[in-house]
Amino acid sequence: MAQDSQRIVIPEALQLSRDDIGVQFALMWEFVKAPLIVPLLQLGVVICLIMSLMLFCERVYMGIVIVLVKLFWKKPEERYNWQALQEDMESGNSDFPAVLIQIPMFNEREVYKLSIGAASNLSWPADRLVIQVLDDSTDPEIKQMVELECQRWASKGINIRYQIRENRVGYKAGALKEGLKRSYAKHCEYVAIFDADFQPEPDYLRRAIPFLVNNPEIALVQGRWRFVNANECLLTRMQEMSLDYHFTVEQEVGSATHAFFGFNGTAGVWRIAAINEAGGWKDRTTVEDMDLAVRASLRGWKFVYLGDLQVKSELPSTFKAFRFQQHRWSCGPANLFRKMVMEIVRNKKVRFWKKVYVIYSFFFVRKIIAHMVTFIFYCVVLPLTILVPEVQVPIWGAVYIPSIITILNSVGTPRSIHLLFYWILFENVMSLHRTKATLIGLLEAGRVNEWVVTEKLGNTLQKVADAAKNKTSAAKAVKRHRFRFAERLNKTELVFALFLFICGCYDYVHGKNNYFIYLFLQTITFFIAGVGYIGTII
C-alpha cells in the first residue's frame, strides 16, 4: 500500500510514449504552444511591425528632406555669412583668430605621424595656431616616438606642444578637457579636433573658421570623413556604406532643418565659448562628443555640416576592432538618452519641434529602434514564426518595408550598390552586438562605460602583404594564423548561425514562404563572423 501511494501518476498519453523522447517532446511542445508560445510570438510580431513602421517613416522622411535640400536649399555658404579671411598688409595676421588644434591619441604606433603631419601643414598663420598632441599612451616606446615627432616639427618652426597625463581619467573627454586648461590655450577662440588617423587638407581651417567668425550663433562646423582604406576588404566596404548614409543624409538633414546633429568626435571645429557655456567635456558616457553637442544645442547654439569639407581617415579593418567600436557607438547614445531625455523635455530655450526631432528621430528611432528591430525581427522573431506556423508575418512587413528601407540606406554609396544584399546580411549580424550594447546603455549594465580605443593599422596590412611574397614570411603568417584561430572564434555568432540553420531546414521541408533562402544566406554570414573571417574577405 505504501508503495502504491508513492507512485507518480503519469498521464496516459505520456505512458504510451514514455520510451519515445521525440514524441514526448512533441506533446509537451503542443501543450505549451497554443496558450503561451503563440500569443507571445504574436505580440512580438506586432511590436516588431510597429518598430519597422517607425523606422520606415523615419527613412522616408529623411529621403524626402534630403532631396528637397539638394534641390532647393541654399548651400551653407549662402545660408550663413561666409567671407574668406584675408591677410592685411598693415594689420598683419590680426584678423585671423587664434586656433587650437587638439590631437588625442593612445598607443597610435602606426598612424601618429599622419595627423601630426597634416595638422602641421595647415594653411594658417603660424603665430595664430597652436597644435596640441594629447598623448595618453601607456607604451613608453610609443610615447617617445610621438614626442620625437613633435620635436621634429617644432624644430621647423611649428608651434606644437606635447602633453601627457599621469592617468587616463575620463579617457578622450578627460584629455580634451585638460588640454583646454593649459595656459597657452587660453587665448584661443576656436579648437579643431582630429583623431590620430585623421588628415585634414591644408585649407581646412580657411574653409571652416569663417563660419564661426562671421556667425556668432554657430558653435560647431563639422567636416565629412573620407576613408583611405575603404577598398581594403569587404568589412571596410560595408562600413563605408553605413557611414556614407550617415554623412550624406543624416548629418546633412540635421544641419539644414534644425541646425543640429551629433558631433562626430573629430574633423570638427568648436567655438571654445560654446564648449564652456555647455558645461565643458564630460566623461559620463562613452560618447562625449554627442553629449557635448546635445548640451550645446539645448543652449541655443547652431551647428553647420559641410559635406564637401572632407578629411581623410581610416576604417577599422579587423572584425574585433569593429565590434568594440560599434559597442561604444551603440551603448553610449542609449546611455546618454537615458541621462538626458528629461533635461531635453524640460528645456525652454529650444522650440518644440526641435525637441521632437532630438528625442524621437535622433535618439529613439536612430539610436535605439533601428538596432533592435533589425536584430529582434529579422534574426529572432521571423525565424521563430517558421517553427510556429500559427503566427503569420504579413508580406509587407517581412519583405516590402525592409526592402524600401535598404534601398534608401544605399543612396550614400552608389558605387557599392552591387554589395547591397550582402550589406543587409552583414548589418543583421552587427545588429546582434548593437542591440546588446543598446540594452546595456539603457539599463546601465556592466560594460556601459567600457572604452576600447579603435585599433588603427595605417599601412601595416600593405607591409604584411608585401612581406608575405617570400615563402619564409608566408610560413610565419600561417603559423600565426593557426595559433590565433581559437581567439578569432565568436561563440554568439556561431550559436545564431546554428539557430538560423535549423529554422532554414525546417522551412525548406515544411514552410510555404521560401524564407529558407534568406535564412541559409544569413546563416553563412553569421558563421563567417563566428569564425572571425569577415574582415579578411577582399
SULSULBEL-V415929 format. One record per pair of residues at least 24 apart in sequence whose ideal C-beta (glycine too) atoms are under 8 Angstrom apart, sorted by sequence separation. I is the first residue (numbers start at 0). J is the second residue. D is the distance in Angstrom with one decimal. If there is no record, write none. Layout:
BEGIN
i j d
I J D
I J D
END
This chain:
BEGIN
i j d
264 288 3.6
276 300 7.8
377 401 7.2
98 123 6.4
261 286 7.9
263 288 6.5
273 298 7.9
262 288 4.3
336 362 4.5
496 522 5.1
499 525 6.4
130 157 6.5
132 159 6.7
134 161 6.6
136 163 8.0
197 224 7.8
223 250 7.6
261 288 7.1
262 289 6.5
273 300 5.0
335 362 7.9
336 363 7.3
496 523 7.9
95 123 6.9
100 128 6.9
102 130 7.1
104 132 7.0
130 158 6.6
131 159 7.8
132 160 7.0
134 162 6.9
135 163 7.4
261 289 4.5
95 124 5.1
98 127 6.5
100 129 6.9
102 131 6.9
104 133 7.0
105 134 7.8
107 136 7.4
129 158 5.2
130 159 4.2
131 160 5.1
132 161 5.1
133 162 5.3
134 163 5.3
135 164 6.3
198 227 8.0
221 250 6.8
262 291 6.4
496 525 3.8
97 127 5.1
98 128 5.5
99 129 5.1
100 130 4.5
101 131 5.1
102 132 5.0
103 133 4.5
104 134 5.6
105 135 4.7
106 136 4.8
108 138 7.6
111 141 7.6
115 145 7.8
128 158 6.2
129 159 7.9
130 160 7.0
132 162 6.6
137 167 7.9
262 292 4.1
270 300 7.8
332 362 6.8
336 366 6.5
495 525 5.0
496 526 4.3
96 127 6.9
97 128 7.6
98 129 7.4
100 131 6.5
102 133 6.6
104 135 7.1
105 136 5.8
106 137 6.4
125 156 6.4
129 160 6.8
131 162 6.1
133 164 8.0
261 292 5.4
336 367 7.0
92 124 3.9
95 127 4.6
97 129 7.2
99 131 6.1
101 133 6.1
103 135 7.1
104 136 6.9
105 137 7.6
106 138 5.2
125 157 7.1
126 158 7.7
135 167 5.1
260 292 7.3
261 293 7.8
493 525 7.4
108 141 5.2
111 144 7.0
115 148 5.5
119 152 4.6
125 158 6.4
221 254 7.8
259 292 7.6
333 366 6.1
492 525 4.9
493 526 6.8
496 529 5.6
92 126 6.1
107 141 7.2
111 145 5.1
115 149 6.7
332 366 4.0
333 367 5.9
492 526 7.4
92 127 5.5
106 141 5.3
135 170 7.7
332 367 8.0
108 144 7.2
112 148 5.9
116 152 7.7
119 155 7.6
492 528 4.5
493 529 3.7
111 148 6.4
115 152 6.5
259 296 4.7
329 366 7.6
492 529 3.6
493 530 7.6
86 124 7.5
107 145 7.5
119 157 4.8
491 529 7.9
135 174 5.6
221 260 7.0
224 263 7.0
489 528 6.2
490 529 7.4
119 159 6.7
262 302 7.6
489 529 5.0
104 145 6.9
118 159 8.0
133 174 4.2
221 262 6.4
224 265 8.0
286 327 7.4
329 370 5.9
488 529 6.7
489 530 7.8
133 175 7.0
221 263 6.2
224 266 6.1
259 301 7.6
260 302 5.9
285 327 4.6
286 328 7.3
289 331 6.9
293 335 7.1
488 530 6.3
489 531 6.4
219 262 6.0
223 266 7.3
258 301 3.8
259 302 5.8
289 332 6.1
487 530 6.5
488 531 6.4
115 159 7.5
133 177 7.5
222 266 4.3
258 302 5.7
260 304 6.0
266 310 4.1
487 531 2.8
133 178 5.1
221 266 6.9
222 267 6.5
258 303 7.3
265 310 7.8
285 330 6.3
286 331 3.2
290 335 5.6
294 339 7.9
297 342 7.1
486 531 7.9
487 532 7.6
221 267 4.4
266 312 7.3
285 331 3.9
286 332 5.7
289 335 6.0
293 339 6.0
297 343 6.6
484 530 7.9
131 178 5.2
220 267 6.5
265 312 7.5
284 331 4.7
484 531 7.8
219 267 5.8
220 268 4.8
254 302 6.3
286 334 8.0
219 268 7.1
253 302 7.7
254 303 5.9
285 334 7.6
286 335 5.8
290 339 7.8
297 346 4.8
299 348 4.9
378 427 5.7
131 181 7.2
219 269 5.5
254 304 3.7
284 334 4.8
293 343 7.4
298 348 6.1
299 349 6.8
377 427 5.6
218 269 6.5
219 270 7.4
253 304 7.2
284 335 4.8
297 348 6.4
218 270 4.9
297 349 6.1
378 430 6.9
131 184 6.8
217 270 7.1
251 304 6.1
296 349 7.0
373 426 6.4
374 427 7.1
377 430 7.9
378 431 6.7
129 183 6.0
219 273 7.3
250 304 4.5
284 338 7.1
373 427 6.1
129 184 6.5
218 273 3.5
251 306 6.0
283 338 6.6
218 274 7.9
250 306 7.6
374 430 3.8
211 268 6.6
296 353 7.9
373 430 3.8
374 431 5.4
129 187 6.3
211 270 5.5
247 306 7.1
371 430 8.0
374 433 7.3
375 434 6.9
208 268 6.6
246 306 6.8
370 430 5.7
373 433 7.8
374 434 4.3
431 491 6.7
207 268 4.8
296 357 7.3
373 434 7.7
431 492 7.2
105 167 7.7
370 433 3.9
371 434 5.2
204 268 7.4
293 357 7.0
370 434 5.1
428 492 6.6
431 495 6.7
370 436 7.9
371 437 6.5
199 266 7.1
370 437 5.0
103 171 5.2
197 265 5.4
197 266 5.7
194 264 7.2
367 437 5.7
103 174 4.8
194 265 4.2
261 332 7.9
366 437 7.4
103 175 6.2
192 264 7.3
193 265 5.6
242 314 7.9
192 265 5.6
193 266 6.4
219 292 6.9
101 175 5.9
192 266 7.7
367 441 7.4
103 178 8.0
118 193 6.4
192 267 6.1
239 314 6.8
117 193 7.4
128 204 8.0
191 267 7.2
192 268 7.9
219 295 7.2
238 314 4.9
101 178 5.3
191 268 4.5
192 269 7.3
218 295 5.1
238 315 7.2
121 199 6.6
190 268 7.1
191 269 7.8
99 178 7.8
114 193 5.1
122 201 4.4
189 268 5.6
190 269 5.2
235 314 4.6
99 179 7.7
114 194 6.9
117 197 7.4
121 201 5.8
122 202 5.6
189 269 6.6
234 314 8.0
235 315 7.9
114 195 5.1
117 198 4.0
118 199 7.0
120 201 5.5
123 204 4.9
189 270 5.9
190 271 5.5
219 300 7.4
221 302 6.6
223 304 7.7
234 315 7.7
235 316 5.7
113 195 7.2
114 196 6.7
116 198 7.7
117 199 5.3
121 203 6.3
122 204 7.1
123 205 7.1
188 270 7.0
189 271 6.3
218 300 3.6
220 302 7.7
221 303 7.1
223 305 7.1
234 316 6.5
113 196 6.0
114 197 5.5
117 200 7.9
121 204 5.6
122 205 5.8
188 271 6.1
216 299 7.5
217 300 7.3
218 301 6.7
219 302 4.4
220 303 5.1
221 304 4.9
222 305 5.8
223 306 5.3
231 314 7.7
234 317 7.8
238 321 7.0
111 195 5.6
113 197 7.6
114 198 6.5
187 271 6.4
188 272 7.5
190 274 7.4
216 300 6.9
217 301 5.1
218 302 6.4
219 303 7.1
221 305 7.0
223 307 7.5
225 309 4.3
227 311 5.1
232 316 6.3
234 318 6.4
99 184 5.1
110 195 5.1
113 198 5.2
216 301 5.1
217 302 7.2
220 305 6.4
223 308 6.4
224 309 7.5
225 310 6.6
226 311 7.7
227 312 7.0
228 313 5.5
229 314 6.5
231 316 5.4
110 196 4.4
217 303 5.8
222 308 4.0
223 309 5.0
224 310 6.2
225 311 5.4
226 312 6.2
227 313 6.0
228 314 5.7
214 301 7.8
222 309 6.5
223 310 7.1
225 312 6.9
226 313 7.0
234 321 6.5
99 187 4.0
107 195 3.9
220 308 7.7
222 310 5.0
224 312 4.9
226 314 5.0
228 316 6.1
97 186 5.3
98 187 6.1
101 190 5.8
103 192 7.5
107 196 7.5
97 187 4.5
98 188 7.4
99 189 7.1
100 190 7.6
101 191 7.3
102 192 7.9
104 194 7.6
96 187 7.9
97 188 5.9
98 189 5.0
99 190 4.5
100 191 5.1
101 192 5.0
102 193 5.5
103 194 6.8
104 195 4.0
96 188 4.5
97 189 7.8
98 190 7.3
99 191 7.4
100 192 7.9
101 193 7.6
102 194 7.5
103 195 7.5
179 271 6.9
96 189 6.1
98 191 6.3
100 193 6.9
102 195 6.5
171 264 7.6
210 303 5.4
259 353 6.7
427 521 6.1
179 274 7.4
257 352 8.0
257 353 5.2
424 520 5.9
428 524 5.5
259 356 7.3
424 521 5.5
427 524 7.2
428 525 5.7
207 305 7.0
259 357 6.8
206 305 7.2
257 356 5.4
424 523 7.9
425 524 6.3
179 279 7.6
256 356 7.6
257 357 7.9
261 361 7.2
424 524 4.0
428 528 4.9
179 280 7.9
207 308 6.2
260 361 7.9
206 308 5.6
259 361 7.7
176 279 6.0
253 356 7.9
329 432 7.4
333 436 7.4
337 440 7.0
421 524 7.5
176 280 4.1
325 429 6.0
329 433 4.2
333 437 4.5
336 440 7.8
337 441 5.7
175 280 5.0
203 308 6.8
329 434 7.9
333 438 7.6
334 439 7.9
335 440 7.8
336 441 7.5
428 533 7.7
98 204 6.1
326 432 6.2
330 436 3.9
333 439 7.7
334 440 3.7
337 443 7.0
173 280 7.5
203 310 7.0
325 432 5.7
329 436 3.8
330 437 6.8
333 440 3.1
334 441 7.2
172 280 4.3
253 361 7.3
325 433 5.9
329 437 5.2
332 440 7.0
333 441 4.9
425 533 7.3
172 281 6.2
173 282 5.7
200 309 7.5
326 435 7.9
327 436 7.8
330 439 5.2
331 440 6.5
334 443 6.4
98 208 6.7
172 282 4.2
200 310 7.4
322 432 5.7
326 436 4.5
330 440 4.1
169 280 7.5
199 310 5.0
325 436 7.0
329 440 7.1
96 208 6.7
170 282 6.3
175 287 7.7
198 310 6.6
169 282 3.6
197 310 5.3
198 311 4.3
334 447 5.6
168 282 7.6
197 311 7.0
198 312 7.3
96 211 8.0
170 285 7.9
172 287 3.6
197 312 4.8
397 512 7.7
96 212 6.2
171 287 6.2
196 312 5.4
249 365 7.2
330 446 7.0
382 498 7.0
386 502 6.4
170 287 7.9
193 310 7.3
196 313 4.2
330 447 6.1
378 495 6.5
382 499 5.8
385 502 5.0
397 514 7.9
194 312 7.3
330 449 7.6
383 502 7.5
386 505 6.1
326 446 7.1
382 502 3.9
385 505 5.8
84 205 6.7
378 499 7.3
385 506 4.6
388 509 7.6
83 205 6.9
327 449 7.3
388 510 7.9
326 449 6.9
327 450 6.6
84 208 6.8
327 451 7.2
84 209 6.0
326 451 7.8
385 510 5.6
83 209 6.1
82 209 5.9
385 512 7.9
81 209 5.1
84 212 6.9
323 451 4.1
81 210 6.0
324 453 4.7
385 514 6.0
323 453 6.7
79 210 5.9
82 213 5.9
81 213 6.4
382 514 7.7
80 213 4.2
320 453 5.5
381 514 7.1
385 518 7.8
79 213 7.3
80 214 5.6
320 454 4.2
75 210 7.1
79 214 4.9
319 454 7.8
382 518 6.3
317 454 6.5
79 217 6.9
315 453 5.5
315 454 6.7
317 456 7.7
315 455 7.9
316 456 5.8
313 455 5.3
313 456 7.4
378 521 7.3
313 457 7.1
316 460 6.4
377 521 7.9
284 440 7.8
248 410 6.9
285 447 7.9
247 410 6.8
248 411 6.4
285 448 6.3
244 408 5.2
247 411 4.0
284 448 7.5
285 449 7.2
244 409 7.5
246 411 7.1
285 450 5.5
244 410 6.9
245 411 7.6
241 408 7.8
244 411 3.8
240 408 7.7
243 411 3.3
244 412 7.5
319 487 8.0
240 409 6.8
242 411 7.9
243 412 4.3
98 268 7.7
240 411 6.9
318 489 7.9
99 271 7.6
240 412 4.6
239 412 5.9
240 415 5.2
239 415 6.9
240 418 7.1
75 254 7.4
236 415 5.8
237 418 7.4
241 422 7.9
65 247 7.4
236 418 6.1
240 422 5.3
65 248 5.0
68 251 6.1
72 255 5.2
68 252 6.6
237 421 7.6
233 418 7.7
237 422 5.5
241 426 7.2
62 248 7.5
65 251 6.1
61 248 5.3
65 252 5.6
68 255 4.7
61 249 6.8
64 252 4.9
68 256 8.0
233 421 7.4
237 425 4.7
237 426 7.6
61 252 5.5
64 255 7.5
64 256 6.3
110 313 6.8
318 528 6.7
319 531 7.6
318 531 5.9
321 534 7.1
318 533 4.9
318 534 4.3
317 534 4.9
316 534 6.1
79 303 6.7
75 303 5.3
75 304 7.6
231 460 6.7
75 305 6.0
196 455 4.6
195 455 6.6
196 457 7.4
171 450 7.8
170 450 4.8
234 533 5.7
60 360 7.8
233 533 7.2
234 534 4.1
233 534 7.9
232 534 5.9
234 536 7.3
57 360 6.1
232 535 6.4
233 536 4.2
232 536 6.0
233 537 6.8
232 537 5.4
57 364 4.7
57 365 7.1
54 364 6.2
53 364 5.7
54 368 5.8
53 368 5.6
54 369 5.7
50 368 5.1
54 372 5.9
50 371 6.7
51 372 5.6
50 372 3.9
47 372 6.0
51 376 6.5
50 376 7.2
47 375 6.1
47 376 3.9
43 375 7.4
47 380 5.3
43 379 7.9
44 380 6.0
43 380 4.7
40 380 7.0
43 383 7.8
44 384 6.9
40 383 5.9
40 384 6.5
48 392 7.9
59 403 7.7
113 457 7.1
48 393 7.5
51 396 5.9
55 400 5.0
58 403 7.5
62 407 5.0
65 410 7.9
110 455 4.6
44 390 6.1
58 404 5.1
61 407 7.5
106 452 7.1
109 455 5.8
40 387 5.5
105 452 4.7
109 456 5.6
110 457 4.6
44 392 5.7
48 396 4.7
52 400 7.2
55 403 6.7
59 407 7.1
62 410 7.4
107 455 6.3
109 457 3.5
41 390 5.4
47 396 7.6
51 400 5.2
55 404 5.8
58 407 4.6
109 458 7.6
37 387 6.2
40 390 4.6
51 401 7.2
54 404 6.3
58 408 7.1
109 459 5.4
36 387 6.0
37 389 5.1
44 396 7.9
37 390 6.0
51 404 8.0
32 387 6.6
33 389 7.8
32 389 7.7
END
